[in-house]
Amino acid sequence: MDSINTLFLFAGSLIALSVLASRLSSIFGLPLLLIFLAVGMLAGEDGILGIEFDSYSLAFIIGHLALAMILLDGGLRTRMKTFRVGLRPALSLATFGVFITSAVVGGISMWFFELSLAEGLLVGAIVGSTDAAAVFSMLRGQGVSLNERVSATLEIESGTNDPMAIFLTITLVEILMGGIGGPLEMLLMFGKQFGLGLAIGVGAGWLSGRLLRTMDLAPGLYSLLALALGFFVFGLTSALGGSGFLAIYLTGLMIGNQPGRHLNFILPVHDGLAWLSQIGLFLVLGLLVTPSEMVEYGVPGALLALVLIFIARPLAVILVIKPFFSFRWREVAFISWVGLRGAVPIVLAIFPVVGGVENSALYFNVAFFVVLISLLIQGTTLPVMARWTKVEVPVSVVPNRRGPLGILPENDFEMFVYEVNNEALEDVPIRLLRFPSGALISALFRQHVMLHPKGSTLLKLEDVICVIGRSEDLPALNRLFNGDARLKRERAFFGTFTLDGAALMGDVASAYGLTLSPGEQHMTLGEFISLRVGGHPVVGDDVGWHGIHWVVSVMEGNKVTKVGLRLYQ
């Protein structure tokens, strides 16, 4: 009984301490994962509490459960529309990019640690995948928003590169243990892993999404059923010899992109579960680390991390992205820098330990140092790099709160809550607001008193407005309630003047005294900008032409609908 009570005591206190310590991330700009890891180490054998934990097999099980949960949540939050600009480059990075990174790091590891080819490549495979979830949590916490081309590529890469790193790690462990006969057997294993993972993940995920849409359950049961279906797909795929990690990510992707009321109940719960998984995983890994036994790996581990950050990752990104996709050099530079390592490398480093590979302590300790240096160097400089490489776009206003009304099974109405911060709306009657046709104001709060809004009601700054509408009304509502500070930032970024993307280039050239080639006379401005960008434009793309920055400010699907004009500074 005492051991059970002690378990609850330590588990509760460590998780609570980790959550409270997460506030340091926004204050000091530290990556959250680094904070969770530090709490685990402080509680460990060489730390303040002195907890002795050396069960690699238990950590292996916890790592699998946590990674499965994190990948399921990542799939749920990935929107199919991001595939328009990010799918092909992300898949290239998740496959060939991981392979190149692993090969470069593996070659250097052979030299640093005097390893065989297979052993060196195993080190490279373990640290081969990135953790973009940590990247986005840091950027959001510091109010940084990336352009869609970069953010979509990183988002999809983060969900799809883990299976490749896991496959390489398992394959190399099997080679070192004598479990794989030759290249043909390895290729068959690769095809089986990814073929089954893709087929079962997409198929079972689509069926799971349909089931969740049609079921009428208590709100709390939707998230439980989604989790159970995800774990079932993970277990089934793994039992058949496929990649369970790829399958569970695709399951989340299929569920998350089938609209319905079920998502309103699933996403908030799974957000908490994903955070719990990350906290629990890094606490366990922190407990597993014994700093006094790692001193001898410190210098070579740190040097290997620098090779990964400054050579291997940039080389992989340049080779697989720049020749084949329309990315600018500054975007390539930022994607190269966002090779942040997180939980996956440390979990993969447990594979050789559990598999009984010779000198297994080296893999775990080196992976730990690589993750630590990556979090310290890359994690703390991401906002600065985003601004320096100019991949940042202005953060638009969003509702202070939003929630579904639960009236319709699909495309439900929602309540959006905004605070009036735009001085242009001061003393403006409600009837003069340019509201979307399907939205209306249901309540207005002024100095904590609820008013019944009428068409003649004059708005005041700091009024809180409750709007009923649908998700497609959000862009128009966000623009309407954009605060003055945000409006100034947007004008500085997009320019003071905005032109319609449907305007003919002949008319634009005449109005601004510009010179066009004969083939450009009958193009629209949107088509002209798309051509200059190189296809798949995104908000924030700018084209320098005739001393003016022509900046894409509004997109509808693949179509440029608004273009800002900003003079060179």
Salt bridges, closest charged atoms under 4 A:
ASP73 OD1 - ARG77 NE 2.91
GLU148 OE1 - ARG84 NH2 3.06
GLU157 OE2 - ARG313 NH1 2.88
ASP271 OD1 - ARG77 NH2 4.00
GLU331 OE2 - ARG149 NH1 2.80
GLU392 OE1 - ARG387 NE 3.59
GLU410 OE2 - ARG213 NH2 2.22
GLU414 OE2 - ARG402 NH2 2.81
ASP427 OD1 - LYS460 NZ 2.36
ASP463 OD2 - ARG446 NH2 2.80
GLU520 OE2 - ARG532 NH2 3.96
ASP541 OD2 - ARG149 NH2 2.58
ASP542 OD1 - ARG328 NH1 3.76
ASP542 OD1 - ARG330 NH2 3.25
ASP542 OD2 - HIS549 ND1 3.22
